[in-house]
Amino acid sequence: MLLRPKRDLTMADAARAPDGARFDHRLVAAMVEPRSRVLDVGCGDGELLRLLEQRGVDGRGIELSREGVNECVAKGLAVIQGDADTDLADYPDDAFDYVILSQTLQATRRPREVLEHMLRIGRRAIISFPNFGHWRIRLQLLLNGAMPVTDNLPDSWYDSPNIHFCTIKDFRNLCQVAGAQMEKSVALNPWGRPLRLNAPYWFWNLFGEQAVFLLSRKERKPAIR
Amino acid sequence: MADPEWRQGRYLVEGANPRRGLAVARMGAHITYLSDAALHRKFGRKFQDRTNPTFSFDADFEVESYLRHQGITFVERFDANSYLYLTRAMDYFDLAADYDGVLANAFKGTPTRFCVISFTSDWLFPTTDSRAIVHALNAGLARVSFAEIVTDKGHDAFLLEEPELSAIVRGFLDSAGAARGLAPKG
């Protein structure tokens, strides 16, 4: 319990800017150029898409859960029911300026293929994910010897939709093998605020609770399909 | 057409009316608007105006009586040739054929906003077909929303009170209006 301080709100809820938007969403939105075309994969209730559309972005979404999809469509968002693991293959090359995967990578069956498709469909990819290398998670595993459970990752291993956790270091390695160029990266503390920008990666990997990466494809196209 | 009163389509000129043919056609079609679950809930194996089966070809079951009623009343408000022309027009309609057999090409560069909605128990236009349309719209980079609504009321669910359908249609129309500079009322 010492490792799980009780908070009244989940951290994502607490981490809201004065305009009500989540900090991680604002961070992602700030990486997107105005008037660009965006595909948000795993768009949930459409909060990020709405934020983007307010900024004049032409946004589309894919969401796995029917409730999420229907809520988005009722908000007037261009969202369809679909699965990141299977449906990205249907999109043509260079269809979007950005493809966003917000807090979803760890729930995909084949993260590498998902990333490669994102870089094929979009000129750029923006990916945010929980960092399994955070010191609190490392400490829980070390001391408890059981799969860590935190405020931001509250599910037991057997209930969790998250089947492919990774650390920031792991993700950087994935970028290497998937032919992704890292253009920007930010690590966030548990309250959704960015960590020091000039810190070394090992520091982010230890103190970042989540990370956001802006990627582009390297010259050579990833060899898929 | 199997009804002799159809008269090779000249029934109006010859003062006839292929009521039976049209009624039977409608009875067959009407089943596809409903779902298995909805039919069971409404009719089950209930008898019509009797407690025991007569073991004849009479309409013993309530569902038979219902379908006959649907067929007969349809004849009052619909013209047989119109029915034929409409069904044939649907059969011959092939949008993809006009675009080299690729449906997605039909939607390339369209400024239209699309909203596709399907019902889980609709077996006339099942979700898989709607998904194929969405797939083509996506591949053509059209702006498309797609929602599937859980209901056991079959194809006709779109005519019934379905709050989720209303919410989705309202949200879609409001945003489409807003995008074209029309403020949603009230």
Chai-1 contact restraints between the chains, C-beta under 6 A:
chainA,res_idxA,chainB,res_idxB,connection_type,confidence,min_distance_angstrom,max_distance_angstrom,comment,restraint_id
A,V69,B,A147,contact,1.0,0.0,6.0,A-B,restraint_1
A,N70,B,A147,contact,1.0,0.0,6.0,A-B,restraint_2
A,V73,B,S145,contact,1.0,0.0,6.0,A-B,restraint_3
A,V73,B,A147,contact,1.0,0.0,6.0,A-B,restraint_4
A,V73,B,I168,contact,1.0,0.0,6.0,A-B,restraint_5
A,A74,B,A167,contact,1.0,0.0,6.0,A-B,restraint_6
A,A74,B,I168,contact,1.0,0.0,6.0,A-B,restraint_7
A,A74,B,G171,contact,1.0,0.0,6.0,A-B,restraint_8
A,K75,B,G171,contact,1.0,0.0,6.0,A-B,restraint_9
A,G76,B,G171,contact,1.0,0.0,6.0,A-B,restraint_10
A,G76,B,F172,contact,1.0,0.0,6.0,A-B,restraint_11
A,G76,B,D174,contact,1.0,0.0,6.0,A-B,restraint_12
A,G76,B,S175,contact,1.0,0.0,6.0,A-B,restraint_13
A,A78,B,R143,contact,1.0,0.0,6.0,A-B,restraint_14
A,A78,B,S145,contact,1.0,0.0,6.0,A-B,restraint_15
A,V79,B,S145,contact,1.0,0.0,6.0,A-B,restraint_16
A,I80,B,V134,contact,1.0,0.0,6.0,A-B,restraint_17
A,I80,B,F146,contact,1.0,0.0,6.0,A-B,restraint_18
A,D90,B,H135,contact,1.0,0.0,6.0,A-B,restraint_19
A,A95,B,L141,contact,1.0,0.0,6.0,A-B,restraint_20
